Amino acid sequence: METTSGNLASALKIEPGITAIIGSGGKSTLLKTLGLELMRAGGRVLLCTTTRMFPVAGVPWDGSSRRLDAAPWKPGAPHAPGCTCEACAGLVRGSICQTGVLDPQTGKFSSPAEPLDQLAQRFDYVLAEADGSKRLPLKAHAAWEPVIPSGTANIVWIVGASGFGKPINEAVHRPELFCERCGCELTDIATPERVAMVLNAEMQALKLSTARVMLNQVDTLSDPTMADRFEAALDRPVVASSLK
């Protein structure tokens, strides 16, 4: 298993265009981490969602539901509305912005007013959080999930290792669907093998066999061999990390 604390964009083979981040256990953190990596490498990066998400702290946004016509923020330029300055220090190249329609009642973004394939014509990288998981480390997908935009170049499927070894009904979003797909009970343990079984079944059903799998939160594992068991049961390469 490839474990990285460095360049995730390289480890996950992120190519220019639209990247959909799905799954559970750190999507928003991965969105920001990849965005800042790609910006530091000189890319023009846009962060957004196809569902709903909280704005990414420290990343400026266009502040409206209008088309994103203004140039994104660059270090040294006047700050855009919503910038918390968290991302300012030490950034010397590239640009980053986020967009979406803000719901003032929930504080969450929804999809941008402009289609993502049009936005992708003006940015090197469009990174879209395309799934929800109620902040749980593991999940099973309902029929309408994930919401992957047309023209997507990369799909990253993230799994939260902190759910391994816990009861399914405590660690999994939509635990009933999870149990249907691996033939177990709600009070059974979410073993690496069961999580891999559900992931394999969903990859086949959703026709997402080209997705790159990332196992996050590996630093939480009481038994480090669980990561290797997960990769072996999944029978495909897995990038392991512990995003902060």
C-alpha positions as CSV (number, residue, x, y, z in Angstrom):
1,M,0.0,0.0,0.0
2,E,1.2,3.5,-0.9
3,T,1.2,5.7,2.1
4,T,1.7,9.4,1.6
5,S,1.9,12.5,3.7
6,G,3.2,14.6,0.8
7,N,1.9,15.2,-2.7
8,L,-1.5,13.7,-2.8
9,A,-2.3,15.1,-6.2
10,S,0.6,13.1,-7.6
11,A,-0.2,10.0,-5.6
12,L,-3.9,10.1,-6.8
13,K,-2.9,11.0,-10.4
14,I,-5.0,14.1,-10.6
15,E,-5.2,15.3,-14.1
16,P,-6.5,18.7,-15.3
17,G,-10.2,19.0,-15.6
18,I,-13.0,18.1,-13.2
19,T,-12.3,15.9,-10.2
20,A,-15.2,14.4,-8.2
21,I,-14.5,13.5,-4.6
22,I,-16.9,10.9,-3.2
23,G,-17.2,8.6,-0.3
24,S,-16.7,9.4,3.4
25,G,-14.1,10.2,6.0
26,G,-12.5,13.5,4.9
27,K,-13.9,14.7,1.6
28,S,-13.8,18.4,2.5
29,T,-10.3,18.2,3.9
30,L,-9.1,16.4,0.8
31,L,-10.8,19.0,-1.4
32,K,-8.8,21.8,0.4
33,T,-5.5,19.8,0.5
34,L,-5.6,19.0,-3.2
35,G,-6.7,22.5,-4.1
36,L,-3.8,24.1,-2.2
37,E,-1.3,21.6,-3.6
38,L,-2.4,22.3,-7.2
39,M,-2.4,26.0,-6.6
40,R,1.1,26.0,-5.2
41,A,2.2,24.1,-8.3
42,G,0.9,27.0,-10.4
43,G,-2.6,25.8,-11.3
44,R,-5.8,27.8,-11.4
45,V,-8.1,25.9,-9.1
46,L,-11.8,26.1,-8.4
47,L,-13.5,24.3,-5.4
48,C,-17.2,23.6,-5.4
49,T,-19.8,20.9,-4.8
50,T,-22.5,19.1,-6.7
51,T,-24.5,18.5,-3.5
52,R,-24.1,20.7,-0.4
53,M,-21.1,21.6,1.7
54,F,-19.8,24.2,4.1
55,P,-17.4,26.7,2.5
56,V,-13.8,25.8,2.7
57,A,-12.1,27.9,5.4
58,G,-9.4,30.2,4.1
59,V,-10.4,30.0,0.4
60,P,-12.0,33.1,-1.2
61,W,-15.3,32.7,-3.0
62,D,-17.3,34.8,-5.5
63,G,-19.9,35.6,-2.9
64,S,-23.0,35.3,-5.0
65,S,-25.2,33.0,-7.1
66,R,-24.1,34.9,-10.3
67,R,-21.8,33.5,-13.0
68,L,-18.2,33.4,-11.8
69,D,-16.9,36.2,-14.1
70,A,-14.3,37.7,-11.8
71,A,-10.7,36.4,-11.8
72,P,-10.0,34.2,-8.8
73,W,-7.9,35.4,-5.9
74,K,-4.1,35.4,-6.1
75,P,-1.5,36.0,-3.3
76,G,-0.9,39.7,-3.1
77,A,-4.2,40.7,-4.7
78,P,-7.0,42.3,-2.7
79,H,-8.9,39.8,-0.6
80,A,-12.2,38.5,-1.9
81,P,-15.3,38.4,0.4
82,G,-15.1,35.4,2.7
83,C,-11.3,35.1,2.8
84,T,-10.2,34.3,6.4
85,C,-6.5,34.7,5.5
86,E,-5.8,31.1,6.6
87,A,-4.4,30.3,3.2
88,C,-2.4,33.5,2.6
89,A,1.0,32.8,4.1
90,G,3.7,31.5,1.9
91,L,1.6,31.1,-1.3
92,V,3.6,32.4,-4.2
93,R,2.1,31.0,-7.4
94,G,-1.2,30.0,-8.8
95,S,-4.8,31.0,-7.8
96,I,-7.7,29.4,-5.9
97,C,-11.3,30.3,-5.5
98,Q,-14.6,28.5,-4.5
99,T,-18.1,29.1,-5.8
100,G,-21.6,28.0,-5.2
101,V,-25.0,29.3,-4.1
102,L,-24.9,30.0,-0.4
103,D,-27.9,29.2,1.8
104,P,-27.8,31.8,4.6
105,Q,-29.9,29.6,6.9
106,T,-27.6,26.5,6.8
107,G,-24.4,28.3,5.9
108,K,-23.8,25.7,3.1
109,F,-23.0,26.0,-0.6
110,S,-25.0,24.2,-3.2
111,S,-24.0,23.7,-6.8
112,P,-22.6,26.7,-8.7
113,A,-25.1,28.6,-10.9
114,E,-22.8,27.9,-13.9
115,P,-22.4,24.3,-15.2
116,L,-19.1,22.7,-14.1
117,D,-18.1,21.8,-17.7
118,Q,-18.3,25.6,-18.5
119,L,-16.3,26.5,-15.4
120,A,-13.7,23.9,-16.4
121,Q,-12.9,25.9,-19.5
122,R,-11.6,28.7,-17.3
123,F,-9.7,26.7,-14.7
124,D,-7.0,24.1,-14.8
125,Y,-8.7,22.1,-12.0
126,V,-12.3,22.0,-10.8
127,L,-12.5,20.0,-7.6
128,A,-16.1,19.1,-6.7
129,E,-17.3,17.4,-3.5
130,A,-19.9,15.1,-5.0
131,D,-21.3,13.1,-2.0
132,G,-22.6,13.4,1.5
133,S,-21.9,11.3,4.5
134,K,-23.2,13.1,7.6
135,R,-19.6,13.3,8.9
136,L,-19.4,9.5,9.4
137,P,-16.3,7.7,8.3
138,L,-18.1,5.0,6.2
139,K,-21.1,5.0,3.9
140,A,-23.3,3.1,1.5
141,H,-24.7,5.0,-1.5
142,A,-28.4,5.5,-2.2
143,A,-29.7,5.3,-5.7
144,W,-29.3,9.0,-6.4
145,E,-25.7,9.1,-5.2
146,P,-23.0,10.2,-5.9
147,V,-23.7,13.2,-8.0
148,I,-20.8,13.1,-10.5
149,P,-20.8,15.9,-13.1
150,S,-20.6,15.2,-16.8
151,G,-17.1,15.5,-18.2
152,T,-15.4,14.4,-15.0
153,A,-11.7,13.5,-15.6
154,N,-10.9,12.1,-12.1
155,I,-12.9,10.3,-9.4
156,V,-11.4,9.9,-5.9
157,W,-13.3,7.6,-3.6
158,I,-12.3,8.2,0.0
159,V,-12.8,5.8,2.9
160,G,-12.4,6.7,6.6
161,A,-10.3,4.1,8.4
162,S,-11.6,5.3,11.7
163,G,-14.7,3.3,11.0
164,F,-12.9,0.0,10.9
165,G,-13.6,-2.1,13.9
166,K,-16.7,-0.2,15.0
167,P,-20.3,-1.4,14.9
168,I,-21.9,-0.7,11.5
169,N,-24.8,1.2,13.0
170,E,-22.3,3.6,14.6
171,A,-19.8,4.1,11.8
172,V,-21.8,4.0,8.6
173,H,-24.0,6.5,6.8
174,R,-27.0,4.5,5.5
175,P,-26.1,1.3,7.5
176,E,-29.1,-0.6,6.2
177,L,-27.9,-0.4,2.6
178,F,-24.4,-1.3,3.8
179,C,-25.7,-4.5,5.4
180,E,-27.7,-5.4,2.3
181,R,-24.5,-5.3,0.2
182,C,-22.3,-7.4,2.5
183,G,-24.9,-9.7,4.1
184,C,-24.5,-8.7,7.8
185,E,-26.4,-7.2,10.7
186,L,-26.5,-3.6,11.9
187,T,-24.7,-4.5,15.1
188,D,-21.9,-6.4,13.3
189,I,-18.4,-4.9,13.0
190,A,-17.3,-2.9,10.0
191,T,-14.3,-5.0,9.2
192,P,-11.9,-4.0,6.3
193,E,-13.2,-6.9,4.4
194,R,-16.9,-5.9,4.7
195,V,-16.1,-2.3,3.7
196,A,-14.1,-3.6,0.7
197,M,-17.1,-5.9,-0.3
198,V,-19.5,-2.9,-0.2
199,L,-17.0,-0.7,-2.2
200,N,-16.5,-3.4,-4.8
201,A,-20.3,-3.9,-5.2
202,E,-20.9,-0.2,-5.6
203,M,-18.0,0.4,-8.0
204,Q,-19.5,-2.3,-10.2
205,A,-23.1,-1.1,-9.9
206,L,-22.1,2.6,-10.5
207,K,-19.6,1.7,-13.2
208,L,-16.8,3.6,-11.4
209,S,-14.1,1.0,-11.7
210,T,-11.6,3.7,-12.7
211,A,-12.0,5.6,-9.4
212,R,-8.8,6.0,-7.3
213,V,-9.3,4.8,-3.8
214,M,-7.9,6.7,-0.8
215,L,-7.9,5.3,2.7
216,N,-7.8,8.3,5.1
217,Q,-7.4,8.4,8.9
218,V,-4.9,5.5,8.9
219,D,-3.3,7.0,12.0
220,T,-6.4,6.1,14.0
221,L,-6.0,2.3,13.4
222,S,-5.3,0.3,16.5
223,D,-4.2,-2.5,14.3
224,P,-2.2,-1.2,11.3
225,T,-2.7,-4.4,9.4
226,M,-6.3,-3.4,8.8
227,A,-5.1,-1.1,6.0
228,D,-3.4,-3.9,4.2
229,R,-6.4,-6.2,4.8
230,F,-8.6,-3.6,3.2
231,E,-6.4,-3.2,0.1
232,A,-6.1,-7.0,-0.2
233,A,-9.9,-7.5,-0.1
234,L,-10.5,-4.6,-2.5
235,D,-7.9,-6.1,-4.9
236,R,-6.8,-2.8,-6.3
237,P,-4.2,-0.1,-5.3
238,V,-5.1,2.1,-2.4
239,V,-3.4,5.4,-1.4
240,A,-3.2,5.7,2.4
241,S,-3.0,9.0,4.3
242,S,-4.0,10.8,7.5
243,L,-5.3,14.3,6.5
244,K,-5.4,16.9,9.2
